[in-house]
Amino acid sequence: MLSSYIDTVRLLNRDVRLVFATYAVFGFAWGGLYTLLFNLYLLRLGYDTDFIGVVNGISRFAFALGGLPAGMLGMRFGARRMILLGVSVIATGLVALPLAEFVPLDWRAGWIIVTLSGAFAGGSLFFVNMTPYLMTVVTEQERAHVFSFNSVLFPACGFLGSLIGGLLPGLVADFLGSTVEDPAAYRWPLLLAGALFWLCLPPLLATQRTESTSTARQTDDSGPPIGLLLVLSAVLFLVNVPQGAAMAFFNVYLDAELSVSTELLGVIGAAGQIVAVPAAATMPGLAARWGQLVTYAMVGLVGCIWLVPLALVPHWSVAAVAFVAISAYGAIRGPLFTVFSQGIIPARWRSAMSGAATTALGLSWTLTAGVGGVVIRDYGYPALFLGAAVFGVAGIVLLSVAARMPGRLRDALEASSR
C-alpha cells in the first residue's frame, strides 16, 4: 500500500507539486509557528481566556462567513485568482497582527481582532477555491492521494514549525535580554510566520493550468443538491467540534493550568504534527478497504473518545498523548471528508460544496473558541472537552441516519461508501 501511495504521488503533474510547495509553507507557518505561539502571545499581553476565546471565535466566524462568498467568487473569477488573493490577504493580516503592541492601548484589542479576522477571511478564499481547483487538475484515481498527501505535508512541516516555534521565544528573549514572559519574545516569531506566507505566491504564480469549465458544468442543468449540502455541512460542523476544542485551548490549558514550559509545548505540538503524517497517509488504504462512509464514522468516533482522558486526567503526559491521538485522527478525517463530499456532489456544484464546508467548519471553530472561553471560566476545562465530545458523537449519529434516508441522499452516500 505504501509503495503504491508513493508511486502515485511521484506521477502527479507539475501544478500539483507547486501546490504542495504552498501547503508546505502553510504547514510550517500556520500549523506550526502561529498555532503554537499566538495564544501564548495574548497571555503575555495580559489577556485572559475570555478574550482569547472571543478573538479566536470572531476570526473563525470571519472564516465561516467567507465560505459561500469565496465559492461564488471562484466560480465567477476563477479559483486560481481567488487562491492568490487569499494568500496575499493572509500574509498582510498575520504580519500586521503582532504590531498590536505599537498601537494605542485602547485600540489594541480591536487591532488584534481585525487583523486576525482578515487573515482568516483570506484563508477562506484560499481553502474554498483550492479544493475545486485541485479536483480539476488531477484525475479521479489521483484525488484521494492528492488530498491525503496535502494532509501529510501540512503536519510534517507543522512538526518543524512547532519544534522551532517552541525554541524561538527563548532565543529571542536571550537576544533581547528579557524573558519568555515578555510579549516581544513572541512578537518576532509571529512576524516571521506572517512574512513566510509571501513565499507562497511564486509557486502559485508558476502554475500553468487553469481550472476549465467541465462538460458536467455545461450540460448539467439540475438544481443544487440542497439536501446533500445541508446534511454534509451539519455533519462537518458537529464532528469538528472535538478537534476544535482541543486545538483552540490545548496550549492555554498546558501553559496556564498545568504550568508546562514553552519548549515542552513545542515538543508536544511537534509530536502531534509528526504523528499526523503517517496517519494521513493511511487514508486512501482505509477508505478503499472499509469504504469512505464507514471509515469517516469510525475515525470521528475514536477522536471523540480521546477527549475523555484529556478532560478527566489533569496531567501533562496524559494531555500530550490525547492531543497527539486527536491530531492523528483529524489528519485522516479531514482529507477523507474532502474526497467524500466532493465525489458525491455534481461537478457543477463542487465550489458550492467547498464553500458550505468551509462555512460549517468556521462556525464549528467559532463555537468552540467563542463559547469555549466562557465554559472554561464558569465550569473548567473538563466541561469543555467532554461537551465537545458529545457534539462529535452527535455528528457521527447524524451521518449514520442520513445514510439510511430514502431517495437521492441515501443513494449518493451509499455509492460513496462502496
C-alpha positions in Angstrom: 0.0 0.0 0.0 2.8 2.4 0.9 4.7 1.8 -2.4 1.6 2.3 -4.4 0.9 5.6 -2.5 4.4 6.9 -3.2 4.3 5.9 -6.8 1.1 7.7 -7.4 2.4 10.9 -5.7 5.5 10.8 -7.8 3.5 10.8 -11.0 1.4 13.9 -10.1 1.7 16.8 -12.5 3.8 19.9 -12.1 0.9 22.2 -11.0 0.0 19.8 -8.1 3.6 19.7 -7.0 3.7 23.5 -6.9 0.5 23.5 -4.8 2.3 21.1 -2.5 5.1 23.7 -2.0 2.4 26.2 -0.9 1.0 23.7 1.6 4.5 23.2 3.0 4.7 26.9 3.8 1.2 26.8 5.3 2.1 23.9 7.5 5.3 25.4 8.8 4.0 29.0 9.3 0.3 28.4 10.3 0.2 24.9 11.5 3.5 25.2 13.4 4.5 28.8 14.4 1.2 30.5 14.5 -0.8 27.7 16.2 1.7 27.3 18.9 2.6 30.9 19.7 -0.5 33.1 19.1 -2.5 32.3 22.3 0.7 32.5 24.3 1.4 35.9 22.9 -2.1 37.0 24.0 -1.4 35.7 27.5 1.8 37.7 27.7 -0.1 40.8 26.6 -2.2 40.3 29.7 -5.4 38.9 28.2 -7.4 36.1 29.8 -9.1 33.1 28.4 -12.3 35.0 27.8 -10.6 37.4 25.4 -8.6 34.5 23.8 -11.9 32.8 23.2 -13.5 35.9 21.8 -10.7 36.7 19.4 -10.4 33.2 18.2 -14.1 32.9 17.8 -14.6 36.1 15.8 -11.7 35.2 13.5 -13.1 31.8 12.9 -16.5 33.4 12.3 -14.9 35.5 9.6 -13.6 32.3 8.1 -17.1 30.9 8.2 -18.7 34.0 6.7 -16.3 34.0 3.8 -17.0 30.4 2.8 -20.0 30.8 0.5 -18.9 34.2 -1.0 -15.5 32.7 -1.7 -17.1 29.8 -3.6 -19.2 32.2 -5.7 -16.2 34.5 -6.4 -14.2 31.4 -7.5 -17.0 30.4 -9.9 -17.1 34.0 -11.2 -13.5 35.0 -11.5 -11.7 31.6 -11.4 -10.4 29.6 -8.4 -6.7 30.3 -9.1 -7.2 34.1 -8.9 -9.0 33.8 -5.6 -6.3 31.5 -4.2 -3.6 34.1 -5.0 -5.8 36.8 -3.4 -6.4 34.7 -0.3 -2.7 34.2 0.2 -2.0 37.9 -0.1 -4.7 38.7 2.5 -3.4 36.1 4.9 0.2 37.4 4.7 -1.0 41.0 5.2 -3.2 40.2 8.2 -0.6 38.0 10.0 2.2 40.5 9.5 0.1 43.3 10.9 -1.3 41.3 13.9 1.8 41.3 16.2 2.3 45.1 15.6 -0.6 45.5 18.1 1.9 46.4 20.8 2.7 49.6 18.9 -0.9 50.9 18.6 -2.6 52.8 21.4 -3.8 50.6 24.2 -7.5 51.4 23.6 -7.2 50.2 20.1 -5.1 47.1 20.7 -7.9 44.6 21.2 -9.7 45.8 18.0 -6.4 45.7 16.1 -5.9 42.1 17.1 -9.4 41.1 16.2 -9.5 42.9 12.8 -6.1 41.7 11.6 -6.6 38.1 12.6 -10.2 38.1 11.2 -8.8 39.4 7.9 -6.2 36.6 7.8 -8.9 34.0 8.4 -11.1 35.6 5.7 -8.1 35.2 3.4 -7.8 31.6 4.5 -11.4 31.1 3.5 -10.7 32.3 0.0 -7.7 30.0 -0.3 -9.1 26.8 1.0 -12.5 27.1 -0.5 -11.1 27.6 -4.0 -8.1 25.2 -3.7 -10.4 22.2 -3.4 -12.3 22.6 -6.7 -9.0 23.7 -8.3 -7.3 20.5 -7.4 -10.3 18.5 -8.5 -9.9 19.9 -12.0 -6.1 19.3 -12.4 -5.9 15.7 -11.2 -7.6 12.5 -12.3 -10.3 10.7 -10.3 -7.9 8.0 -9.4 -5.4 10.5 -8.0 -7.8 12.5 -5.8 -7.5 10.5 -2.6 -3.8 10.5 -2.8 -3.5 14.3 -3.6 -5.7 15.3 -0.7 -4.1 12.7 1.6 -0.6 14.0 0.7 -1.7 17.5 1.4 -2.6 16.3 4.9 0.7 14.6 5.2 2.7 17.6 4.1 0.9 20.1 6.3 1.6 18.3 9.7 5.1 17.3 8.5 6.0 20.9 8.0 4.0 21.9 11.1 6.2 19.5 13.1 9.2 21.6 12.1 7.3 24.8 12.8 6.3 23.6 16.3 9.8 22.5 17.2 11.3 25.7 16.0 8.4 27.8 17.5 9.0 26.2 20.9 12.6 27.4 20.8 12.2 30.8 19.2 10.7 32.7 22.3 13.7 31.7 24.4 16.2 32.5 21.8 14.6 35.9 21.1 14.3 36.6 24.8 18.0 35.9 25.2 18.9 38.1 22.3 16.8 41.0 23.7 18.0 40.4 27.3 14.5 39.7 28.6 12.5 36.6 29.5 9.8 34.4 27.8 7.2 36.4 29.8 8.0 39.4 27.6 5.5 39.7 24.6 8.4 40.7 22.4 9.7 37.1 22.6 6.6 36.1 20.7 6.1 39.1 18.5 9.1 38.4 16.3 8.3 34.7 15.7 4.8 35.7 14.8 6.0 38.3 12.4 8.2 35.6 10.8 5.1 33.4 10.4 3.2 36.1 8.6 6.1 37.0 6.3 6.6 33.4 5.2 3.2 33.5 3.5 4.6 35.8 0.8 6.7 32.8 -0.2 3.5 31.0 -1.3 3.0 33.4 -4.2 5.9 32.4 -6.5 4.9 28.7 -6.8 1.2 29.6 -7.2 2.0 32.1 -9.9 4.1 29.4 -11.7 1.2 27.1 -12.1 0.2 26.9 -15.8 -3.1 25.0 -15.8 -6.3 26.9 -15.1 -9.5 25.3 -14.0 -11.6 24.5 -17.0 -15.3 24.7 -17.4 -16.1 21.0 -17.3 -18.6 19.3 -19.5 -20.6 18.4 -16.5 -20.9 22.1 -15.6 -22.0 23.0 -19.1 -24.6 20.2 -19.5 -25.9 19.5 -16.0 -29.0 21.7 -15.5 -30.1 20.0 -12.3 -30.7 22.2 -9.3 -28.4 22.5 -6.3 -28.4 19.3 -4.2 -29.7 21.2 -1.1 -30.2 18.0 1.0 -26.6 16.9 0.5 -25.2 20.3 1.1 -27.1 20.8 4.4 -26.5 17.3 5.8 -22.8 17.2 5.0 -22.3 20.7 6.3 -24.1 19.8 9.6 -22.0 16.6 9.9 -18.8 18.6 9.4 -19.9 21.2 11.9 -20.6 18.7 14.7 -17.7 16.3 14.0 -15.1 19.1 14.1 -16.1 20.5 17.5 -13.9 18.0 19.4 -10.8 18.8 17.5 -11.6 22.5 17.5 -11.9 22.5 21.3 -8.6 20.6 21.7 -6.7 22.8 19.2 -8.1 26.2 20.4 -7.3 25.8 24.1 -4.7 23.0 24.4 -1.7 25.3 24.6 -3.5 27.6 27.0 -4.6 24.6 29.2 -1.0 23.3 29.4 0.5 26.8 29.9 -1.9 28.3 32.4 -3.4 25.2 34.1 -0.5 22.7 34.1 2.5 25.1 34.0 4.1 23.4 31.1 7.2 25.3 29.6 7.1 26.7 26.1 9.8 24.3 25.0 7.8 21.3 26.1 4.7 22.8 24.5 6.7 22.9 21.2 7.7 19.3 21.5 4.1 18.2 22.2 2.8 20.2 19.3 5.5 18.8 17.1 4.6 15.3 18.2 1.0 15.9 17.2 2.1 17.1 13.8 4.5 14.3 13.1 2.2 11.5 14.1 -0.4 13.0 11.8 1.9 12.4 8.8 1.7 8.5 8.7 -2.0 8.8 9.9 -3.0 10.9 6.9 -1.1 8.6 4.5 -3.3 5.7 5.6 -6.5 7.4 4.4 -6.6 6.0 0.8 -6.0 2.5 2.0 -8.5 2.6 4.9 -11.2 4.2 2.6 -10.5 1.5 -0.1 -10.9 -1.3 2.5 -13.8 -0.1 4.7 -15.5 2.5 2.5 -15.4 6.2 2.9 -18.5 6.5 4.9 -17.6 3.8 7.5 -14.0 5.0 7.8 -15.1 8.6 8.4 -17.6 7.5 11.1 -15.0 5.2 12.9 -12.2 7.8 12.8 -14.6 10.5 14.1 -15.8 8.4 17.0 -12.3 7.4 18.1 -11.3 11.1 18.1 -14.1 11.9 20.4 -13.1 9.1 22.8 -9.7 10.6 23.3 -11.2 13.8 24.7 -12.3 11.8 27.8 -8.8 11.3 29.3 -7.9 14.9 28.3 -10.8 16.1 30.4 -10.5 13.8 33.4 -6.8 13.4 34.0 -5.1 16.8 34.6 -1.5 15.7 33.9 0.6 17.0 31.0 1.7 13.5 29.9 -1.9 12.3 29.5 -2.9 15.5 27.8 0.0 15.1 25.4 -0.9 11.6 24.4 -4.6 12.6 23.9 -3.5 15.7 21.9 -1.3 13.5 19.6 -4.1 11.0 19.1 -6.7 13.7 18.3 -4.3 15.2 15.8 -3.7 11.9 14.1 -7.4 11.0 13.7 -8.1 14.6 12.5 -5.4 14.1 9.8 -7.3 11.1 8.5 -10.7 12.7 8.8 -10.0 16.0 7.0 -8.9 14.8 3.6 -11.4 11.9 3.7 -14.3 14.4 4.1 -13.0 16.5 1.2 -12.8 13.5 -1.2 -16.0 12.1 0.1 -18.1 15.3 -0.2 -16.6 16.4 -3.5 -17.0 13.0 -5.0 -20.8 12.7 -4.4 -21.6 16.3 -5.4 -22.2 17.0 -9.1 -19.1 18.8 -10.6 -21.2 21.9 -11.2 -21.8 22.4 -7.5 -18.3 21.5 -6.1 -17.5 25.1 -5.4 -20.8 25.4 -3.5 -19.9 22.3 -1.5 -16.5 23.6 -0.7 -17.9 27.0 0.4 -20.6 25.3 2.5 -18.0 23.0 4.1 -15.8 26.0 4.9 -18.7 27.8 6.4 -19.6 24.8 8.5 -16.0 24.3 9.7 -15.6 28.0 10.5 -18.9 28.0 12.5 -17.7 24.9 14.4 -14.4 26.7 15.2 -16.4 29.8 16.2 -18.5 27.8 18.7 -15.5 26.0 20.3 -13.4 29.2 20.5 -16.0 31.7 21.4 -18.2 29.7 23.8 -15.2 27.6 25.0 -13.6 30.6 26.8 -16.8 31.1 28.7 -17.2 27.4 29.5 -13.7 27.3 30.9 -14.3 30.3 33.0 -17.6 29.1 34.5 -17.1 25.3 34.5 -13.5 24.5 33.8 -11.6 22.6 31.1 -13.2 19.2 31.7 -16.6 20.5 30.9 -15.3 22.0 27.6 -13.6 18.8 26.5 -16.5 16.4 27.5 -19.1 18.7 25.9 -17.1 18.8 22.7 -17.0 15.0 22.6 -20.8 14.9 22.8 -21.1 17.2 19.8 -18.7 14.9 17.8 -20.8 11.8 18.6 -23.9 13.6 17.5 -22.3 14.3 14.1 -21.5 10.6 13.6 -25.1 9.7 14.6 -26.4 12.3 12.0 -24.2 10.8 9.3 -25.4 7.3 10.1 -29.1 8.4 10.0 -28.5 10.3 6.7 -27.0 7.2 5.1 -30.3 5.4 5.7 -32.7 8.1 4.5 -34.6 7.2 1.3 -34.1 8.9 -2.0 -31.2 10.8 -3.7 -29.3 11.5 -0.4 -29.1 7.8 0.6 -28.2 6.8 -2.9 -25.2 9.2 -3.1 -24.0 8.3 0.4 -24.2 4.6 -0.3 -22.4 5.0 -3.6 -19.5 6.8 -1.9 -19.1 4.0 0.6 -18.6 1.3 -2.0 
